């Protein structure tokens, strides 16, 4: 999922539209996030933390089977998977009758049913320029007739009452989408949390701050939000009856155990979710050990204490006896992600496409000790990224190697040859003799400081001045969207399990959205557009390999690693099996 943030709202917001349900401790899930949400309007947010909450408040048309591996798309608010006609350009969805929004004053005391028109309105909002959705790139140019509607609106709001061929309600419960061209991943895009249905009357009644007033048809509603501190969700009293009927895989004992534990139980069993914002990892770990959190991702500083690692293969782990004896459940999960550092390709110092600029970026990449940071900071719980698409995602090529290896001596020789000379002060200058300095954006946590130490060593080895721009996640994300950062480290988690979701990060027209670096290479753009016309297969794979070679050649990114997250749950947590594409909150049970 995306890691972009727009605005932090500094107020405590409480839902008063419906009564909070009385819950007992056994019905309450206590968890922690490392950063606060930025809001809960599906069209306005794209960061990982906000999307986890949005996923549980709103309903997209489709979702993922909780237990299936490989990941399987299934109906959510629709009766069956969509009918696809017109050579793959027309999708028809049948909405299930009897799905209702959570109570809200905008509904004037009446139960409000979900209908096809709600999705029509919600999808159009993604392309409303007054909303400036960070997810608009996913559907820009996709819907027949939408370009005319956008053009008529100019920089103003869309006329939502104008019907278009591309998104329309054929009747109360039938939604039809007509695409301008074939998109083999369109159904997976519509399963993203950002495409959950909102109610128009709620949006219009709260247009001054739609991020603070989420009302959906999902299993939970917002009870309280203290930005940067906590989020509380309670069960939606209008949520439809859903029963846990996911099937386990006989080759996966955990999935079989979960299927047996939860079979036939009403979703959700957890009636309240308390989300605590804890920036530092060590306090999160202590809170779990003190029974204040029910589930935790083992933080990096605690990995060696909590796990017994195979010295020949650190990714082969088991729980340390002192924790296993407490009945904790360990579940390691390799993430569908890449972590990376990117360069601002429009920056006059580190950006550009000339051989000298490429040499500078490659030298910086070669000076960074990736294997050492995996061993020391990640504690061995990560694997190097050698391809822009991670393992587990369609389009991954395990045989491709990016070819950038730790070699400070060769990196310095490369800089010498490119004309980055060492000046009287001992630091390199630009080829024209002007000062050279690089600024790396960073957070302020203890883990951030560890990473910064390695980067300082890397730049010192190159004799390049390095400064740090320290800020909150939201501040840095805003600065990045405005093109004010030179270099920053982030991660990209799969929104949907297809290579398109990763390769679009380097597509020129996505600059300012998914394209963090602003990389804009015509040859890459052309090949990317060609891949959109192809299903997963040999032809597309050859293009993906070619595009990865371009990324290696121009070095807009320094690819780092893919993390293995080791989750721990207390013994009174049942039904827990982490899924990188969907949260577990609604699917588990707490028996305290």
N, C-alpha and C positions, 0 to 999 in steps of 0.2 A: 504494500500500500504506500501511497504517496507520503512524503515527509515535508510538505510545504505548509507553512503557517502564514496567516495574513494579519489578523488583529487580535490582541488580547483585550478582553473586556474586563474592566476593573470594578466589578460590582457583584454583590451577592444576589442571585436571582432565585426565586422560589415559585414553583408551580402551585397555584391556588385554585386551578380549574376543577380539581377533583380531590376527594378525600384520600389521604395516604392510608394504605392498608395496614392493619395491625399485624405485625410480624413477630415471630419468635426467633431466638438466636439460631435455631436449627434451620430456619428458612432464609437466613441472611448470609450472603457471600461478601467477604472482606478481602479486597485486593489493593494493589498499589500500581500507579503509573509513574514514570520518571519525568513526565512533563504534563502540564495542564492542558485541557482542551481549549480550543480557540472559539468554539461555537458549535451549534448543532443544526444549522440549516444545511441540508444535503448539497445544495447548489453552491454554497459559499465556502466550504471547507474541503481540505484534502490531506490534512496531516493524520498520521497514524493514530494518535491518541483520540482525536475527535471522532474519527471514523469508527472506532470500536464502539463508542456510545451510540452514534447514529445508526449503526447496524442493528442495535437492539431496540431502537425507538421506531424506526421506519421499516417498511417492507419493500424490497425490490421484487420484481416479477419472479425471479428465480434465485436459488441459493445453492449451497453445496451440501452433499451428503456428509454428515458429521463424521462417519467412520470410514467411508470408502477411500482407499488408496490403490491406484491413482485417483486423483480428485475427480468427483463426478457431479455434474450440474443436474439439479432436480427442480421441479416446480415448487414455488413458494406461495404466491397468491393466485396462481393460475391452476386450472384443472388438470392440464397436461402440458408437456413441452410444446413450444409453438409449432404451428404448421408453417412450413417454409415453401414458398412457391415462387413463380416468376424468375426461375433460374437462380434462386438464392437471394433475391432482392426484396421479397415481400414476406414479412413475418406477421402472423395472426395469433393473438393471445386471447384465451377465454378466462376472464377473471372469475374466481369463485364467488358466488353470492354469499351474503351473510358475514362479510368481514367488516369490522367497524373501527373507526378512529377512537382513540382515547377521548374521554369527556373533555370538553372545552367550552368556555363561555361563547365562543364564536358560533357554536352550533345551537345556541339559544334553548338549551335544555333537551334537545332531541338527539337520538342516536344517529350518527352520521355514517352511512355505508360507503365503503370504498367502491368506486366505479371506474370504468375505463377512462373517463374524462379527467380523472385525477392524474393519471399517468401522462396524458396528453399535455396537461398544464405543467406538470413537473419536468418533463423532458424539454419543453420549450424554454423553461426558466434557465436551463443550462446554457442557452445561447442568447440570453438577454444581456445586452452590453451594460445596462445599468447594474446588473448583478456582478458582472465580471467574474464568472465562475472559473476557478483554477482547473476545473475538469472539462471545460468546453472543448478542448482539443480532441477529446475522445469522440465527439459527435459532430464537430464542425464539418460542414459540407456533406453530411451523410443523408439528411432527410430531404426528399423531393419537395421543392417549393419553399423550403425554409430560407434559402438565400434571399428570395424576394421579400419575405416577411421581415428579415433582418435589415435589408436595404431600406424598406419603407420606414422602419423605426429610426434609422440613423443612429445617433448616440443616445436616443431616448428609449423608453421602455417599449417592449413589444406590444402589439395589439393581440392579446390572447384570445379574443373572440373571433379573430380571422382564422378560418379553417384552411388547412393545407393538406395536400395529398400525402405528404410524408409521415405525418402523425395524426391519426384520426380515430374517433370512436365510432364504430359501425353501429353499435347499439349500446345499451347500458353497460353490458359486461364484456363487449368485444373490442379489443384494441388492435388496430392494424398499423404497421409501420412499413413504408415503402422507401427503400434506399436508392440513392443515386447510382450506386455501384455495389457489386458483391463485396461483402465483408464477412469472411469466414469466422470471425471472432465476435460478431455483434451480440450474440446471445450471452457470451461470457461478460461482455462489457455491461450489459443491462443487469447482470447479477451483482454488480458492485454496489456498496452501500449508498453511494452518491445518487443512485437512480431509484431510491425509495420514493414512494408517493407522498406528496404533501397535499393538504387541503387548501384550496384557494382562499376560502373565507378566513382561515387562520392566518395565512400569510398576509392578507390585506389588512386584517385587524391588528397585526403586530409589525407592520412594515418598517417602523422606526428601528426595530431590533429583532429581526427574525431569527438570528442566531441564538437568542436567549429564550425562545418560546417554542420548543419543538413539540409537535403533536402528530403522532403517527398511528399506524395500526399494528406496530410490533409488540413484543411481549412486555415491554417496559415503558414507563413514562418518567419524565424528569421530576423529581421531588425537590431537589435543592442543588444549586451550583454556586460554589465559592471559587471563582477563578484562581488557579494556582494553589488551591488548598484541598478541596474535595468536591466530589460529585456523588449524589445519591439518586438511585433509580428505585422505583417501586413497580410492582406488577401492574400492568394495564388491566383494569377491571373489565374492559370490553374485549380483551383478547380472545380470539376464537379458540375452540377446543382442538388442540393438537396433541397427538400421542407419540411417544418415542417408539419408533418401529424400525430403526436403522439396524442393518444386518452386520455382524462381525465377519472378519476374514479369518478362516481357519489357520492361515499362516501367520496371523498376528494375534497372539494370546491376549494382549491388552484390549483390542477391539472386541474380541469374543467375551471377555469379562465385562466390559462396559455394556455390550448389547444385552447380556443376561441380567445385569444389575438394574438396568433402566427400562427394560421391555414393558410396554403397556402403560408407562407412567405419563401423567399429564404434564405437558410443557407450558410454563416453566415450574419446576419444583422450588426453585429459589425465588422468594417473593420480594427480596430487597437486595440491591447490590450497592455496597459502600466502596467507593473508589477514592483512595487516599493518594494525594500527590506528594511523593517523596523523591526529591531530586537526587540525593546521594544513595549509593547502593548499600553501604554497610547498615544504615538505619533500617532499610527495607528488610535485610536479612535478619536483623535482631527482632524486628516486629513479627516476622514469621515464626522464629524460634520461641517467641513469647506468646504464641497463639493469638496474636492480634491480626494476622493475615492468614487466610485459608490456603492460598496458592501463591507460589513465588517462582520467579525465574532466578536460579542461583546466581548471585552477583559474581563478577569476576574475582574480587578479592577473596571470596569464600570457596572458590572451586576446589582448591587443593585440600582444604579441610573437609569438604563435603563429599568429595569423590575419590574413589580409588581408580587410578588411571593405569592403563597398560603402558609401561615405559617405551615399548616399541611402537605403540599406536595410541597416542593420547586421546583419540576420539572414541576408543573402546573403554567405556567407563562402567562402574557400578557404584552404588551408594556406600559410603563409609559405614562400618558396622554400628557406630554410635548413633547414627541417624536411621539406619535400617531397623535397628532395634526399637525405635520409637514408632515404627509402622508407616513412616513416610513413603510415598509413592514417587519414584523417579521416572521421568519420561524425557529422554533426550530427543530433540527434534532439529534436524538440519533445516534451516530456514530457506524459503524460496526468495532469495535476496542476493544482491551484491552490495558491498560497501565500497566506498571510493572517495577520492579527493578530486575535485574538478577545478580547472582553471577557467577564469573568465576570458573567453576567446575574443572579446571586444576590448580588453584591457591593453593599454599601450605597452606595458612591460612584459606581461606573461602571455598575452593573446597573440593572434595572428597566425598566418599560414606559411610564412617564409621559412627557409631552412634554418635560419638563426633562431627564430622563435621556437621552432620544433625542437632544435637542439637544447634550448634552455629547459623546456618542459621535460624532455626525455632525461636530461641530466638529473633533474630534481627527482624524477621517478626512480632512477638508478641508484640514487643516494639513500633512498628510504629502505630500512631493513625490515621488510615485510615478514619474513620468516621469524625474525626475532620478536616482533610485536605479537605475532600469533602465539609464540611460545611463552612470552613473559606477561603480556597484558591479557590476551585471551586465555591464557593458561592451557593452550593446546586445543581449545574448544572452537576451532575454526579451520577452514581449509582455504588455500589461496584461490583467488579468482583468476582464471585463465581465459575466460570467454565472457562476453557481455551478458549472456543468458545463463542463469544458474541451473544446476542439476535439478531435475524434477519438473522443469518447464519445457514444453514442446519447442524444439529448435535448439536445444543444448547440444553442443558438440564436445564430448569428453576428450577428443584427440587434438583439439586446437590448443596452442600455447601462444600467449601474447608476446613472449620473447623479451620482456623487460626483467632483468635480473639485478640483484644488488651487486654493484661494482663501482664504488666511489672513485677508484683510480681511472677507470674508463670514462666515468662521468666528467671528471675534471679535464681529461684529454679532449673530450667532446666540446666542452666550453672553451678551452684554449683555441681549438681549431675554428670555432664559430666567432672568435673575436671578442669574447668576454674576458678582458684582461684584468689582472689584479693590480689595483691602484696602490698609491703610497700608504694608505691606511690599512692595507692588508685585505681589503674586500674587492670583489670584482665590480667592474663598471660595465655599462652597456657598450656595444661595439662603437658607438659614436662618442664615447668618453663620459657620458652623463652618468650620474649615480644609478645603481641598481639596488632595489630593495623590494622584497616580497612581503605582503601582509597575509597572514593566515587567520581566518575567522575561527573562533573557538568558544566553547562554553567555559564554565568556571568550576566544574566539579573536580574531585580528586582524580577521576579517570581521565578527564580532559587534560589535566596537568601532566599525567603520565605520557599521553600521546604527544603533548607539546615538547616534552623533553627529548623524545626521539626525533621530532621534526627539527628541533634546535640543533641536535647533533648532526642531522643530515645536511642542513644548510651550512653549518660551521665547516663540515668536511668539504663543501664546495666553495667556501669563502664568499658566500652570498649573505647579505644582511637579511634577517628575518624579524618581523614584528608580529605581534598578535593583536587581533581585534576581538576583545572579549565581550560577550553579550549574551542575553537570554536567547533561547531558541527563536521566539517570535520576532525579536528585534533583528536577528541575523537573517531570518527568512525574508522579512520585509526588505532589508537592505539588498539581499540577493535578487529579489524580483525587480528591484530598481537598478540592477546592474552595478552596485556599489562595492561588491566584494571581489577580491582578486582570486582567492583560493579558499575552499571550504570542504570539509569532510561530511559526507552524508551516507545514507543507505537507501536502497530502493527495494521494497518488498512487493511481491507479485499482487497486483489487483485481480488478475486472472491468469491462469497457468499456461500462457502462450508467449512465445518469444517476441511477438509484436509489442507486448507491454513493456519490454526492456529496450528493444531497438528504437522505439519512438522517442527515447530520451535524447537521441542524437540527431533527430530530424529537425532541420533548420526552422520550418514554420512553427515548431513547438517551443521556440524560444520564449522565455518568460513564464512558461507553464512547466511541462515535463522536462524540457531541455534546459537544465541548470546552467551549463557552460555557455550556451549561445552558439555551439558548434554549428556551422552552416556551410557544408561542403556540397556543391551541386551534384557531384557524382554519387555521394551517399544518399542525398535526397531522392535522386532518380531511382536508385536501387530499392530504397525503402518503399517508395510508391509502387514499385513493381511487386514487392512481396505482399502487398495488401490484396493483390489480385489472385494470389496463389494459396492453396491449402497447405497444411503442413505436409512436407514431402521433400523429395530429392531436389527439385528445382528451387524451392524456397531455401533449402539448407545451403545450397551452393551460393546463393546471394547473401545469406547471413554470414557465411564464412568470408566472403569478399568484403562485406561491410565491416566485419571485425578486423580484417587486415588494414582497412582504412583508419580505424580507431587506433590501432597499434602504430600506424605510420605517423599520424598527426598528433597523437598523445593529448587530446583535450581532457582526458581523465587519467588518474592513477588508480587502477583497480586494486583493491586491497583484499578483502576476504569475504567468505560466507560463514556466518556464525552458526554454531550449534548451541541452541538454547536448552539448558537442562532444567526442566520444570520439576518442582516438588509440590506435592499436595499432602495435607494432613490425612490421617487414616479415616477421618469422618467425612471425607469428600468422596462421593461416588459418581461414576459416570464420566470421569475426567479423562479426556484424550485430546491434547492440543492439535489444532488444525490451523495451519498458517493462513487459510482462506476464510475462516469464520471463527467467531468467538465461541467459547464453551459455556458462557454464563447461563443460558436458558436450558442447557442440556444436562446439567449436573444436579446432584442432590446433596445437601448437607445434613448429616445425622449426628448431631451433638448430644 
